[in-house]
């Protein structure tokens, strides 16, 4: 998959909504990429894929995939064949 541009709207009780932009392969990973940019009490209100016309600056890096996060502790385990198969 390739990276796509997402607009993530954040908001909280009594606070006005704000929008951030992140690159991600999926909308779920866009939420993961937005999480470190959120402040206490904020929640994700919406995630929308938008066209990448080259004019939007992203606010944070893409989230790591689960395989990338596990690779340092279990090298090759994610790609290893299932021994019970």
Long-range contacts (C-beta under 8 A, 24 or more apart in sequence): 1-25, 1-26, 3-62, 4-49, 4-52, 5-49, 5-50, 5-51, 5-52, 5-56, 5-58, 6-30, 6-33, 6-47, 6-48, 6-49, 6-50, 7-47, 7-48, 7-49, 7-50, 8-33, 8-34, 8-44, 8-46, 8-47, 8-48, 9-44, 9-45, 9-46, 9-47, 9-48, 10-34, 10-37, 10-38, 10-42, 10-43, 10-44, 10-45, 11-42, 11-43, 11-45, 12-39, 12-41, 12-42, 12-43, 13-41, 15-41, 15-42, 17-45, 20-59, 20-60, 21-50, 21-56, 21-57, 21-58, 21-59, 22-58, 22-59, 22-60, 22-62, 23-58, 23-61, 23-62, 24-62, 24-63, 25-62, 25-65, 29-62, 29-63, 29-65, 30-63, 32-63, 33-60, 33-61, 33-62, 33-63, 34-60, 35-63, 36-60
